[in-house]
Amino acid sequence: MACVTYDTIIRNGRWFDGTGGPSGIRDIGISDGRIASISTTPLDDSGCDRVIDAAGKWVLPGMVDIHTHYDVEILAGPSLSESLRHGVTTIMVGSCSLSTIHVDGTDAGDLFGRVEAIPREHVIDAVDRHKTWVNCEEYISALEARPLGPNVAAFIGHSDMRAATMGLDRATRKDQRPNAHEQTQMERWLNDALDAGFIGMSSQQLLFDKLDGDICRSRTLPSTYARPRELRRLKSLLRNRDRVLQSGPDLKNPLNVASQLVQSLGIGRRPLKTSLLSAADIKANPQAIRIIGPLARLINRLGGNFRWQHLPVPFEVYADGIDLVIFEEFGSGAAALHLSDEMARNELLRDEGYRRRFRKDYESRFGTRVWHRDFFDAEIVACPDPAVIGKSFGQVGVDRGGVHPVDAFLDLALEHGKALRWRTTISNHRPELLRKMAAEPGIQMGFSDAGAHLRNMAFYNFGLRLLRHVRDAELAGTPFLSMEQAVHRLTGELADWYRIDAGHLRVGDRADLFILDPDRLDDSLDSYHEEVVAQYGDLSRMVNRNDPTVEAVFVGGEPVFVGGEPTEVLGRRRTGRFLRADATPAASTSTRAVSNVG
């Protein structure tokens, strides 16, 4: 057999292939950016410049993050290093009906600014400065002309198409419909996106996502104004092409949630692949999670192709003052966030009539809610007044003579503004239910929201935290997934369902992988760190830092992180690529001989 010269050899690591099949100790040889050999015996390292000893470590396919909002950051900071450093080598953009394919900078600022808590002025600047494309193929070319760190796959956003077709003002009015030409234009754009290899379309019916800017401020996203006929025609294109609809239902309308499930059925036609936000063990509605899995199983048993998206870690959020998206779900909270002027907002917070409204909303237990509305379950973590740090707003009210928790919160928000920092956990707080969701076949692991809510949350390392949960359960003798299954859920399972060439580590596959130290799946994964974002005016955002856990990350055979530090290639040369849906994985067509494969 001909001698193979490798660019990199990884020796003696526990190899996982991303299919859920057995893992084992292997030598892995990388050549020309692909996996050339996977061997049970030592590979010849003659002429190999890079040999890595991975004894005691795991070698895994790069993880796939199915829900990010990197659409803006990728333009000026295409390395996307905050995801890469945790072993994520493929990310998906275009979530929640938002993309930058057709809208201009101002409309993008209005769409992304408040919904995703990304500074509006920086959204406008990034899109206006970098946008050179007018269609999906040109968008792909523009991305691949940048020094991409990870691989990228994309949805096209329904709100993007609707706003660009109708104008943002008309697209967010209840009395307006797209005319025949506008409907045809959206359908043409969607077809063009699918032809270009986009994985599908994202839409959104969730009503507490609100627009930024002045003209349309506080209206909901354009896709929420779409009527059934418009949606049916767009979904029909996805159904016929076997592409994915990513959607978020109107949580206050049970019929809307039910229709999102039923639409996946393929009675007399092809099922509509549907990925729905989201499977979560919500504190405010503790019983709802128990029907999530059975609903998905029922729909899929009846012939649907349905998945929930799920963040497999506690959903802990931070806030500066009153700036938190969950307040958008009730009237008094939305009224405060509507006011961008600080003086006007403070005047509102002082008003006794407003406070009565807030207290009424807070005490209401009717209807579907995301926030538990319990200020005793909200810890102050930073404040100019050190006496309140570590306490809940409810306890501060008690300490101040029985002040209502809402008034204690509003008083502190008025006094300290954004210098008041606090946190609470909204969902996924019960480990036993996290275990059940992680094993449910109708639930996908993802929903990190990476690149959005910069001051509110940081779930860049969600995959590592799931692996820790699985490892700890194994060690305790109470396994709920095998480690091979857990890796599959974070890698190959997602890539196969979305039909992209990622998530596997077999001969012929691109060498997108990371080396993990299982002994460092420890408490460091739970901590948050703050790092400035240069392209957002050095805004300090929440990220994760557990560098010893991931020893190295490779994209396309190139090391992009080693020892927790970026290599010289990252941000200077493209390592990732745009992944087109339905592209044939190289491993399935590889005919290269491989010696000593176990």
Helices and strands as residue ranges (DSSP letters): E 8-15, E 24-31, E 34-39, E 50-53, E 58-61, E 63-65, H 73-76, H 81-84, E 88-93, G 95-97, H 105-112, H 120-130, H 136-144, E 151-157, H 158-166, H 168-171, H 180-196, E 200-202, G 222-225, H 228-241, E 244-247, H 254-262, E 273-277, H 289-301, E 306-310, E 315-320, G 325-329, H 331-338, H 342-350, H 352-363, G 375-377, E 379-382, G 386-388, H 393-399, H 405-416, G 417-419, E 421-427, H 431-439, E 443-445, H 462-475, H 483-490, H 492-498, E 513-516, G 518-520, G 523-526, E 528-533, G 534-536, E 539-544, G 547-549, E 550-555, E 558-562, E 565-566, H 586-589
